[in-house]
Amino acid sequence: YDTELFESPPCDSNACFETLHGALGDCSCNVDTIDYFNNVKIFPRIQSLVSKDYFRFYKVNLKKECPFWADDSRCAMKYCHIKTCSKESVPGFDGYEEEYLEESPALKYSLDATTHCDQDSDHDPDLGYLNMTISAASQFEIAKWKAYDDSLENFCQCDDKDADAEFVDLSLNPERYTGYKGPSAHRIWRSIYQENCFRPKTNPYQSFPYVLSSDLSNMCLEERVFYRAISGLHTSINIHLCSKYLLSEKKIGFAAPPEGEWGPNLDEFQRRFDPSQTHGEGPNWLKNLYFLYLLEMRALAKAGPYLEREDYFTDSPIEDEETRNAIKNMLGVIYSFPDHFNESLMFNGGTQAATLKFEFREHFLNISRIMDCVGCDKCKLWGKLQTQGLGTALKILFSGRWDSEGDPGQGKLPLRHKSQKRLQRTEIVALFNAFARLSNSIRELENFRSMLSGNMEQEKKNIFAASPSIEITEKCASGGAKPRIWS
Ligand SMILES: Cc1cc2nc3c(=O)[nH]c(=O)nc-3n(C[C@H](O)[C@H](O)[C@H](O)COP(=O)(O)OP(=O)(O)OC[C@H]3O[C@@H](n4cnc5c(N)ncnc54)[C@H](O)[C@@H]3O)c2cc1C
């Protein structure tokens, strides 16, 4: 036997994972801690949580026009399409609409006035008359002020109140391979990286839209965080399409799902993340997924006391109670994470920091608008949901609104005062579902890791079985079929 074989594996197919250990960068946390914490503690909890009715229905406008270019490409595959659901089929829909009434103080007080004031005999309506008239011009201006104030803390557009917004049952529209690729998909990613990410000051690759990991050291912390968050989202989307790939369109047997057979595609995963096929970038992109996970988990910890007090109303008292308990349980686990991301290190430094924060928000808002240009409905649905989830996380971390809350993630006790409502239902739905997607991606990495080590074991066995000379196809390391002779 060739003893060298056992010192160095016949194919460096595990290269994606070899450097996926240790320090994550830009935080004190490391990959292995997150792997264990996620796969053992978070993953089972968050997957069960997002299957609850409150989190299953997402209101979104998929018909918004692309504001940047003519929406010229549509995904032809049937797997791109999504199924929407009627308002009536959404549990607690009446309560959902009421929530909006409650959120409009003007309406609330005018309703109060008509029901109570007429019955009050100690009160002279003429003398107490309050002139509420506001001219149309002033109302127009005030609407602009409100939009401005809202935009100051929002990191993405929220379109659930649009006339065209519809409910989508996420469980009927899983994120998976859709066949969306080519110039349309590339234009989206290119615009996101090229136009909306901060570029390193001394970028020698003017024509290259993507940021190289080696350039990250030329960027400041805030710029790096922005880039790594976007790249982490890109990684997560691509892991999902690899792990739920269309393996066969034919109905193979009695038990096979009618639409086709879906499952992990190891070659596709390696094409996207193996260092030999990504100019060494793949493992860094995988690390960015962990980084984004940490960022969103920190937002959940920071808003935890508020999220614990939400009603999670779906008009089913038992289900709502279960959801509240599941939220408390999961947040308790999140509070116990030892190495949370520390956002207080960001945006420190006077006017310059304020400008940077403004740009950070503007860039992210743009990215949320680019999602309306995605040419495949299912990709657009999940793209919008995950951007809104990340936008909500950024709002929690950086709007300053949440800084005074008791912060269990930083070891402070939660404050128990009655809170003002500060997140819309769609933001909460998006926040948890986006985090669930990242958690699922990290779990899927574990599957790919064991598939790869299984393959390597099998290859070793084959080598033992064959003699005296065998040919191994080294497709992992080289990307092509490169025969290698062992004797
Ligand atoms: C918002 C959105 C959602 C999508 N959702 C789906 C979906 O649900 N199902 C589906 O099948 N397809 C989806 N796609 C398409 C998918 O992401 C790919 O664009 C497509 O499969 C083509 O892949 P590609 O190999 O050409 O490289 P792409 O993934 O298109 O990447 C383009 C280039 O970006 C760089 N790059 C790749 N990954 C990273 C990273 N993580 N960080 C930094 N740079 C990177 C590389 O240089 C790469 O060549 C979606 C696309 C978008 C824009």
Ligand as a Chemical Component Dictionary entry (heavy atoms), coordinates in Angstrom:
data_LIG
# 
_chem_comp.id                   LIG 
_chem_comp.type                 NON-POLYMER 
_chem_comp.pdbx_formal_charge   0 
_chem_comp.three_letter_code    LIG 
# 
loop_
_chem_comp_atom.comp_id 
_chem_comp_atom.atom_id 
_chem_comp_atom.alt_atom_id 
_chem_comp_atom.type_symbol 
_chem_comp_atom.charge 
_chem_comp_atom.model_Cartn_x 
_chem_comp_atom.model_Cartn_y 
_chem_comp_atom.model_Cartn_z 
_chem_comp_atom.pdbx_ordinal 
LIG C1  C1  C 0 -32.084 37.871 -3.443  1  
LIG C2  C2  C 0 -31.788 36.563 -4.142  2  
LIG C3  C3  C 0 -32.417 35.420 -3.692  3  
LIG C4  C4  C 0 -32.177 34.195 -4.335  4  
LIG N1  N1  N 0 -32.835 33.077 -3.901  5  
LIG C5  C5  C 0 -32.648 31.913 -4.546  6  
LIG C6  C6  C 0 -33.383 30.751 -4.157  7  
LIG O1  O1  O 0 -34.197 30.780 -3.239  8  
LIG N2  N2  N 0 -33.164 29.601 -4.861  9  
LIG C7  C7  C 0 -32.278 29.533 -5.926  10 
LIG O2  O2  O 0 -32.123 28.476 -6.525  11 
LIG N3  N3  N 0 -31.561 30.642 -6.280  12 
LIG C8  C8  C 0 -31.728 31.806 -5.641  13 
LIG N4  N4  N 0 -31.013 32.907 -6.033  14 
LIG C9  C9  C 0 -29.957 32.778 -7.044  15 
LIG C10 C10 C 0 -28.605 32.353 -6.425  16 
LIG O3  O3  O 0 -28.291 33.142 -5.287  17 
LIG C11 C11 C 0 -27.455 32.501 -7.407  18 
LIG O4  O4  O 0 -27.402 33.833 -7.878  19 
LIG C12 C12 C 0 -27.564 31.564 -8.620  20 
LIG O5  O5  O 0 -27.680 30.238 -8.200  21 
LIG C13 C13 C 0 -26.324 31.685 -9.527  22 
LIG O6  O6  O 0 -25.168 31.331 -8.788  23 
LIG P1  P1  P 0 -23.679 31.627 -9.233  24 
LIG O7  O7  O 0 -22.874 30.409 -8.969  25 
LIG O8  O8  O 0 -23.650 32.155 -10.612 26 
LIG O9  O9  O 0 -23.118 32.733 -8.208  27 
LIG P2  P2  P 0 -23.916 33.800 -7.376  28 
LIG O10 O10 O 0 -24.415 33.194 -6.109  29 
LIG O11 O11 O 0 -24.910 34.454 -8.254  30 
LIG O12 O12 O 0 -22.788 34.828 -6.945  31 
LIG C14 C14 C 0 -22.212 35.767 -7.882  32 
LIG C15 C15 C 0 -20.771 36.042 -7.465  33 
LIG O13 O13 O 0 -20.774 36.565 -6.143  34 
LIG C16 C16 C 0 -19.622 36.119 -5.434  35 
LIG N5  N5  N 0 -20.131 35.432 -4.237  36 
LIG C17 C17 C 0 -20.801 34.249 -4.159  37 
LIG N6  N6  N 0 -21.149 33.978 -2.909  38 
LIG C18 C18 C 0 -20.698 34.997 -2.153  39 
LIG C19 C19 C 0 -20.750 35.306 -0.775  40 
LIG N7  N7  N 0 -21.384 34.501 0.080   41 
LIG N8  N8  N 0 -20.149 36.441 -0.342  42 
LIG C20 C20 C 0 -19.532 37.280 -1.197  43 
LIG N9  N9  N 0 -19.458 37.056 -2.516  44 
LIG C21 C21 C 0 -20.037 35.937 -2.992  45 
LIG C22 C22 C 0 -18.863 35.201 -6.365  46 
LIG O14 O14 O 0 -17.807 35.950 -6.951  47 
LIG C23 C23 C 0 -19.893 34.803 -7.373  48 
LIG O15 O15 O 0 -19.321 34.501 -8.626  49 
LIG C24 C24 C 0 -31.269 34.138 -5.418  50 
LIG C25 C25 C 0 -30.619 35.307 -5.863  51 
LIG C26 C26 C 0 -30.879 36.505 -5.235  52 
LIG C27 C27 C 0 -30.204 37.750 -5.734  53 
# 
loop_
_chem_comp_bond.comp_id 
_chem_comp_bond.atom_id_1 
_chem_comp_bond.atom_id_2 
_chem_comp_bond.value_order 
_chem_comp_bond.pdbx_ordinal 
LIG C1  C2  SING 1  
LIG C2  C3  SING 2  
LIG C2  C26 DOUB 3  
LIG C3  C4  DOUB 4  
LIG C4  N1  SING 5  
LIG C4  C24 SING 6  
LIG N1  C5  DOUB 7  
LIG C5  C6  SING 8  
LIG C5  C8  SING 9  
LIG C6  O1  DOUB 10 
LIG C6  N2  SING 11 
LIG N2  C7  SING 12 
LIG C7  O2  DOUB 13 
LIG C7  N3  SING 14 
LIG N3  C8  DOUB 15 
LIG C8  N4  SING 16 
LIG N4  C9  SING 17 
LIG N4  C24 SING 18 
LIG C9  C10 SING 19 
LIG C10 O3  SING 20 
LIG C10 C11 SING 21 
LIG C11 O4  SING 22 
LIG C11 C12 SING 23 
LIG C12 O5  SING 24 
LIG C12 C13 SING 25 
LIG C13 O6  SING 26 
LIG O6  P1  SING 27 
LIG P1  O7  DOUB 28 
LIG P1  O8  SING 29 
LIG P1  O9  SING 30 
LIG O9  P2  SING 31 
LIG P2  O10 DOUB 32 
LIG P2  O11 SING 33 
LIG P2  O12 SING 34 
LIG O12 C14 SING 35 
LIG C14 C15 SING 36 
LIG C15 O13 SING 37 
LIG C15 C23 SING 38 
LIG O13 C16 SING 39 
LIG C16 N5  SING 40 
LIG C16 C22 SING 41 
LIG N5  C17 SING 42 
LIG N5  C21 SING 43 
LIG C17 N6  DOUB 44 
LIG N6  C18 SING 45 
LIG C18 C19 SING 46 
LIG C18 C21 DOUB 47 
LIG C19 N7  SING 48 
LIG C19 N8  DOUB 49 
LIG N8  C20 SING 50 
LIG C20 N9  DOUB 51 
LIG N9  C21 SING 52 
LIG C22 O14 SING 53 
LIG C22 C23 SING 54 
LIG C23 O15 SING 55 
LIG C24 C25 DOUB 56 
LIG C25 C26 SING 57 
LIG C26 C27 SING 58 
# 
